[in-house]
Amino acid sequence: MDQAVNRQVLLDSRPDGVPQTAHFRIAHTPAPRPAPGQVLVRNQWLSVEPAMRGWVNAAANYSDPVAVGAVMRSFAVGTIAESDDPDWPVGTPVTGSFGWQDYAAVEPSAIQRRITETDLPLSLALGVLGINGVTAHFGLLEIGQPKPGETVVVSTAAGSVGSCVGQIAKLKGCDVIGIAGGEAKRRMCLERFGYDVALDYKAPDFAQQLAHACQGRVDVYFDNTSGPISDAVMGQLAVGARVVICGTAAIANWSPLPQGPRVERHLLVKRARMQGFVIFDHPQHGAIARADLAQWIHGGQLKYVEDVLEGIEQAPDAIAGLYRGENMGKRLIRLY
Ligand SMILES: NC(=O)c1ccc[n+]([C@@H]2O[C@H](COP(=O)([O-])OP(=O)(O)OC[C@H]3O[C@@H](n4cnc5c(N)ncnc54)[C@H](OP(=O)(O)O)[C@@H]3O)[C@@H](O)[C@H]2O)c1
């Protein structure tokens, strides 16, 4: 192929907290040529994740930070554009950690998977059939272990992970209470995702509304935020509750961590369990979750909403926008 231009979003400086536009720059370089044994992937969709904050942060995390000057780490969906490998022919749709760029020359081992759900939009491989859906499925079902009739509370309830958690909990016969920011997201929880109750955590009387809705009977709390939302939910746990720690969006700085209310008393009195997890520790769960998730999507039982930014120029501000709560659904960047 003619050597195309590869637009790359590079980490330009290391942020302390949430990465902002100024922490990135866009470079234009020739598209890479695959070395022997490599394939060339042309990205079509780039993912934007809250976790990217951790990937660029110097504070200790579960992965090495992206180097300053390197292409921003990202999941992406693309198509094999050049290949001598009969297992990965040109035109194969794939997903993997291909970075915020147009083209990536990678070893086939870097490909996370061939996308087989080609009757569904390819972008779903980054959202409801990707890390977000698999995280929701694993965290809720394996760690939260909800039973029919139990009450499940979900924070960031309108988001990509949260909306999946809420809908899976409904499919498992639970009463589901969602917590999201603002009236538009609250309504989306009720009207699109089928929550029984949805609350706006920005309302001045949020804690009272939550207490009224929960009545101390929260069996599973799927926590994506920590912070004041969790402080309010912890007081509503039922005996034997399970608290699933999936994300900490409300913690502005990780070093030093802020002081906050102590949770131990709630855990002790309610004989409750609190457990964090990182989905990358459970690669075997991807296929298990996707089988369920794809079936529910085909059956119309699992709805998704995508928040699409057009063009790679949108990338530098895209993570900050997540932390401003701008996204309605799974945030993605479409390249073409
Ligand atoms: N443990 C794992 O392996 C794993 C894997 C994937 C994702 N996650 C976590 O799952 C969570 C959701 O991820 P997602 O990709 O689905 O993102 P998302 O929910 O689609 O988007 C992030 C949302 O976070 C909310 N938020 C931001 N700052 C907040 C604050 N200070 N207080 C309360 N809410 C705040 C905003 O919603 P509002 O407008 O409602 O505030 C925003 O829309 C994240 O915390 C992410 O890190 C964990």
Ligand as a Chemical Component Dictionary entry (heavy atoms), coordinates in Angstrom:
data_LIG
# 
_chem_comp.id                   LIG 
_chem_comp.type                 NON-POLYMER 
_chem_comp.pdbx_formal_charge   0 
_chem_comp.three_letter_code    LIG 
# 
loop_
_chem_comp_atom.comp_id 
_chem_comp_atom.atom_id 
_chem_comp_atom.alt_atom_id 
_chem_comp_atom.type_symbol 
_chem_comp_atom.charge 
_chem_comp_atom.model_Cartn_x 
_chem_comp_atom.model_Cartn_y 
_chem_comp_atom.model_Cartn_z 
_chem_comp_atom.pdbx_ordinal 
LIG N1  N1  N 0  -12.090 -2.613 37.729 1  
LIG C1  C1  C 0  -11.982 -2.753 36.421 2  
LIG O1  O1  O 0  -11.376 -3.692 35.918 3  
LIG C2  C2  C 0  -12.645 -1.741 35.536 4  
LIG C3  C3  C 0  -12.750 -1.970 34.147 5  
LIG C4  C4  C 0  -13.427 -1.013 33.373 6  
LIG C5  C5  C 0  -13.926 0.148  33.964 7  
LIG N2  N2  N 1  -13.761 0.335  35.303 8  
LIG C6  C6  C 0  -14.299 1.520  35.978 9  
LIG O2  O2  O 0  -15.686 1.583  35.752 10 
LIG C7  C7  C 0  -16.124 2.937  35.892 11 
LIG C8  C8  C 0  -17.036 3.285  34.738 12 
LIG O3  O3  O 0  -16.282 3.236  33.525 13 
LIG P1  P1  P 0  -16.986 3.540  32.118 14 
LIG O4  O4  O 0  -15.963 3.265  31.069 15 
LIG O5  O5  O -1 -18.283 2.862  32.081 16 
LIG O6  O6  O 0  -17.192 5.116  32.176 17 
LIG P2  P2  P 0  -18.577 5.911  32.126 18 
LIG O7  O7  O 0  -19.374 5.553  33.333 19 
LIG O8  O8  O 0  -19.191 5.708  30.789 20 
LIG O9  O9  O 0  -18.066 7.396  32.192 21 
LIG C9  C9  C 0  -17.495 7.883  33.387 22 
LIG C10 C10 C 0  -18.573 8.552  34.244 23 
LIG O10 O10 O 0  -18.047 8.753  35.536 24 
LIG C11 C11 C 0  -18.854 9.710  36.168 25 
LIG N3  N3  N 0  -18.032 10.560 37.031 26 
LIG C12 C12 C 0  -16.943 11.261 36.678 27 
LIG N4  N4  N 0  -16.479 11.947 37.727 28 
LIG C13 C13 C 0  -17.309 11.670 38.774 29 
LIG C14 C14 C 0  -17.376 12.070 40.139 30 
LIG N5  N5  N 0  -16.484 12.910 40.659 31 
LIG N6  N6  N 0  -18.376 11.563 40.906 32 
LIG C15 C15 C 0  -19.279 10.707 40.400 33 
LIG N7  N7  N 0  -19.273 10.300 39.117 34 
LIG C16 C16 C 0  -18.304 10.775 38.326 35 
LIG C17 C17 C 0  -19.530 10.539 35.072 36 
LIG O11 O11 O 0  -20.929 10.244 35.135 37 
LIG P3  P3  P 0  -21.957 11.207 35.897 38 
LIG O12 O12 O 0  -22.348 12.261 34.897 39 
LIG O13 O13 O 0  -23.057 10.282 36.273 40 
LIG O14 O14 O 0  -21.227 11.816 37.044 41 
LIG C18 C18 C 0  -18.959 9.951  33.792 42 
LIG O15 O15 O 0  -19.883 9.960  32.731 43 
LIG C19 C19 C 0  -14.857 3.786  35.955 44 
LIG O16 O16 O 0  -14.619 4.142  37.305 45 
LIG C20 C20 C 0  -13.781 2.846  35.446 46 
LIG O17 O17 O 0  -12.522 3.168  35.924 47 
LIG C21 C21 C 0  -13.147 -0.585 36.090 48 
# 
loop_
_chem_comp_bond.comp_id 
_chem_comp_bond.atom_id_1 
_chem_comp_bond.atom_id_2 
_chem_comp_bond.value_order 
_chem_comp_bond.pdbx_ordinal 
LIG N1  C1  SING 1  
LIG C1  O1  DOUB 2  
LIG C1  C2  SING 3  
LIG C2  C3  SING 4  
LIG C2  C21 DOUB 5  
LIG C3  C4  DOUB 6  
LIG C4  C5  SING 7  
LIG C5  N2  DOUB 8  
LIG N2  C6  SING 9  
LIG N2  C21 SING 10 
LIG C6  O2  SING 11 
LIG C6  C20 SING 12 
LIG O2  C7  SING 13 
LIG C7  C8  SING 14 
LIG C7  C19 SING 15 
LIG C8  O3  SING 16 
LIG O3  P1  SING 17 
LIG P1  O4  DOUB 18 
LIG P1  O5  SING 19 
LIG P1  O6  SING 20 
LIG O6  P2  SING 21 
LIG P2  O7  DOUB 22 
LIG P2  O8  SING 23 
LIG P2  O9  SING 24 
LIG O9  C9  SING 25 
LIG C9  C10 SING 26 
LIG C10 O10 SING 27 
LIG C10 C18 SING 28 
LIG O10 C11 SING 29 
LIG C11 N3  SING 30 
LIG C11 C17 SING 31 
LIG N3  C12 SING 32 
LIG N3  C16 SING 33 
LIG C12 N4  DOUB 34 
LIG N4  C13 SING 35 
LIG C13 C14 SING 36 
LIG C13 C16 DOUB 37 
LIG C14 N5  SING 38 
LIG C14 N6  DOUB 39 
LIG N6  C15 SING 40 
LIG C15 N7  DOUB 41 
LIG N7  C16 SING 42 
LIG C17 O11 SING 43 
LIG C17 C18 SING 44 
LIG O11 P3  SING 45 
LIG P3  O12 DOUB 46 
LIG P3  O13 SING 47 
LIG P3  O14 SING 48 
LIG C18 O15 SING 49 
LIG C19 O16 SING 50 
LIG C19 C20 SING 51 
LIG C20 O17 SING 52 
# 
